Amino acid sequence: MTGKPEHSTDTTNRRTKRAFLTRPSGVYSATGRGTIWAGTYFGGVNYFHPQKQIFREYQASPNESEGLSSPIVSRITEDDKGNLWIGTEGGGVNRYNAETQTYKRYTLDNIPGGTAQNNIKAIYYDAQRETLWLGVHMAGLYKLNTQTGNITPYKRRQGDKHSILSNSIDEHPPPSGQTAAGYQQRDLRIRPRNR
């Protein structure tokens, strides 16, 4: 399904249960509005509002205005404006505005120093700086300015002590007030400065 999300108000519906139980990828995001977003492996994103008993599916589509860039969802986070940022395997990151039901895709292959993989493995939203940090499989760390859409790559450069430690980035929950990125062998913690 592409276009507008599919709706179901019957949560005992077999299709609804099957979608939530058989295709989840272990990517979940609970919002402050009491809703649940579940990323799936080859099934896009499933949405559930327990109080209103609403279920929706958000699928991939070749057309940006109609859906996600990839059906394989690796990470989901929400920004302070209520937009969902959906990381995918092979399709970069998608911003979904639930109020307007619009999508915006951000890929890493068309920026200087970028990568053709677009395989997002970690997402962290820094509300203070309106920045999204993206860990990309074997391709480094990327900073996406959520206001301008500008993307800056940070990669390991052999012999450069100022570059990042590794191009293999994993996600670790950060301690309060810090940004954290995990490498295969060790963690990096960044203490943000005040603006």
C-alpha positions as CSV (number, residue, x, y, z in Angstrom):
1,M,0.0,0.0,0.0
2,T,1.2,3.5,-0.8
3,G,-0.3,6.9,-0.5
4,K,-2.5,7.6,2.5
5,P,-2.0,5.1,5.4
6,E,-4.3,2.2,5.7
7,H,-6.7,2.4,8.7
8,S,-8.3,-0.3,10.8
9,T,-10.3,0.3,14.0
10,D,-10.6,-3.4,14.7
11,T,-7.5,-4.4,16.7
12,T,-8.7,-8.1,16.9
13,N,-8.4,-8.2,13.1
14,R,-6.0,-11.0,12.1
15,R,-4.2,-8.9,9.6
16,T,-3.4,-6.2,12.2
17,K,-2.1,-8.8,14.7
18,R,-0.1,-10.6,12.0
19,A,1.5,-7.3,10.8
20,F,2.6,-6.4,14.3
21,L,3.7,-9.8,15.5
22,T,5.4,-11.4,12.4
23,R,7.3,-8.5,10.8
24,P,8.7,-6.3,13.5
25,S,12.4,-5.5,13.3
26,G,12.8,-4.6,16.9
27,V,12.5,-0.8,16.2
28,Y,9.9,0.9,18.3
29,S,9.2,4.4,19.3
30,A,6.5,5.5,21.7
31,T,5.5,9.1,21.4
32,G,4.3,11.6,24.1
33,R,0.8,11.3,22.5
34,G,0.5,7.6,23.6
35,T,1.1,6.2,20.1
36,I,3.5,3.4,19.1
37,W,5.5,3.2,15.9
38,A,7.1,-0.1,15.0
39,G,9.7,-0.5,12.3
40,T,9.6,-3.7,10.3
41,Y,11.9,-5.7,8.1
42,F,10.4,-5.4,4.6
43,G,7.1,-4.1,5.9
44,G,7.7,-0.4,6.4
45,V,6.3,1.2,9.6
46,N,3.3,0.1,11.7
47,Y,1.4,2.7,13.8
48,F,-0.9,1.9,16.7
49,H,-2.9,4.2,18.9
50,P,-4.1,2.0,21.8
51,Q,-6.7,4.3,23.2
52,K,-8.4,5.1,19.9
53,Q,-7.8,1.5,18.5
54,I,-6.3,2.8,15.3
55,F,-3.8,0.8,13.3
56,R,-2.0,2.1,10.2
57,E,0.7,0.8,7.9
58,Y,3.3,3.1,6.2
59,Q,4.9,1.3,3.2
60,A,7.7,2.1,0.8
61,S,7.1,3.7,-2.5
62,P,9.2,4.7,-5.5
63,N,7.5,8.1,-5.2
64,E,8.7,10.3,-2.3
65,S,5.2,11.9,-1.8
66,E,3.6,8.4,-1.4
67,G,5.8,6.6,1.1
68,L,9.1,5.5,2.6
69,S,12.3,5.1,0.6
70,S,12.8,1.5,1.7
71,P,10.6,-1.2,3.4
72,I,13.5,-2.2,5.7
73,V,13.3,0.1,8.8
74,S,16.3,0.2,11.1
75,R,15.7,3.1,13.5
76,I,13.0,5.6,14.4
77,T,13.1,8.7,16.5
78,E,10.9,11.8,17.0
79,D,12.0,15.4,16.9
80,D,10.6,18.2,19.1
81,K,8.2,19.3,16.4
82,G,6.5,15.9,16.2
83,N,8.2,14.7,13.0
84,L,9.3,11.1,12.8
85,W,12.8,10.4,11.4
86,I,12.8,6.9,10.0
87,G,16.2,5.3,9.2
88,T,16.2,2.6,6.6
89,E,18.6,0.0,5.2
90,G,19.4,1.2,1.7
91,G,17.1,4.2,1.5
92,G,18.7,6.7,3.9
93,V,16.5,8.6,6.3
94,N,12.9,9.7,5.9
95,R,11.2,12.6,7.7
96,Y,7.5,11.9,8.1
97,N,5.1,14.7,9.2
98,A,2.1,13.0,10.7
99,E,-0.1,16.2,10.6
100,T,0.4,16.9,6.9
101,Q,1.1,13.2,6.0
102,T,4.1,14.2,4.0
103,Y,7.5,12.6,3.5
104,K,10.9,14.0,2.8
105,R,13.9,11.7,1.9
106,Y,17.5,12.4,2.8
107,T,20.1,10.2,1.1
108,L,23.9,10.2,1.5
109,D,25.0,9.4,-2.0
110,N,24.6,12.9,-3.4
111,I,26.7,14.8,-0.9
112,P,30.5,15.4,-1.1
113,G,32.2,12.5,0.9
114,G,28.9,10.7,1.1
115,T,28.2,7.0,0.6
116,A,25.9,5.0,-1.8
117,Q,24.9,2.6,1.0
118,N,22.4,4.7,2.8
119,N,22.2,1.9,5.5
120,I,21.3,3.7,8.7
121,K,22.3,1.9,11.9
122,A,21.9,4.7,14.5
123,I,19.9,7.9,14.9
124,Y,20.1,10.5,17.6
125,Y,18.2,13.7,17.7
126,D,19.8,16.7,19.4
127,A,16.9,19.1,20.0
128,Q,19.1,21.9,21.3
129,R,20.9,22.1,17.9
130,E,18.1,20.8,15.7
131,T,20.5,18.2,14.5
132,L,20.1,14.6,13.6
133,W,23.2,12.3,14.0
134,L,23.2,9.3,11.7
135,G,25.4,6.3,12.1
136,V,25.8,4.6,8.7
137,H,27.0,0.9,8.4
138,M,30.7,0.9,7.7
139,A,30.5,4.5,6.3
140,G,30.9,6.8,9.3
141,L,28.8,9.4,11.2
142,Y,26.7,12.0,9.4
143,K,25.2,15.3,10.9
144,L,21.9,16.4,9.3
145,N,20.7,19.9,10.1
146,T,16.9,19.4,10.3
147,Q,16.2,23.0,9.5
148,T,18.4,23.4,6.3
149,G,18.7,19.8,5.2
150,N,22.5,20.1,5.0
151,I,24.4,16.9,5.7
152,T,28.0,16.8,6.9
153,P,30.0,13.5,6.8
154,Y,32.5,12.5,9.5
155,K,34.7,9.5,8.6
156,R,37.7,7.7,9.9
157,R,40.9,8.9,8.1
158,Q,43.9,6.7,8.7
159,G,46.6,8.6,10.5
160,D,44.4,11.6,11.3
161,K,44.0,11.9,15.1
162,H,41.2,14.4,14.7
163,S,38.9,12.1,12.7
164,I,36.4,9.7,14.3
165,L,37.6,6.4,15.7
166,S,35.9,4.1,13.3
167,N,33.5,4.1,10.4
168,S,31.4,1.3,12.0
169,I,28.8,3.1,14.1
170,D,26.3,1.5,16.4
171,E,23.6,3.0,18.6
172,H,23.9,3.3,22.4
173,P,21.5,5.3,24.6
174,P,23.3,8.5,25.7
175,P,23.7,9.5,29.3
176,S,21.7,12.6,30.2
177,G,23.1,15.8,28.5
178,Q,25.4,13.9,26.2
179,T,25.6,12.6,22.7
180,A,26.9,9.0,22.4
181,A,28.1,7.0,19.5
182,G,29.3,3.4,19.8
183,Y,32.1,1.9,17.8
184,Q,32.9,-1.8,17.5
185,Q,35.6,-1.6,20.2
186,R,34.8,1.5,22.4
187,D,32.3,4.3,23.0
188,L,32.6,8.0,22.2
189,R,30.7,10.5,24.3
190,I,30.4,14.1,23.3
191,R,29.3,16.7,25.9
192,P,27.4,19.4,24.0
193,R,28.4,23.0,24.6
194,N,25.8,25.6,25.3
195,R,24.7,27.6,22.2
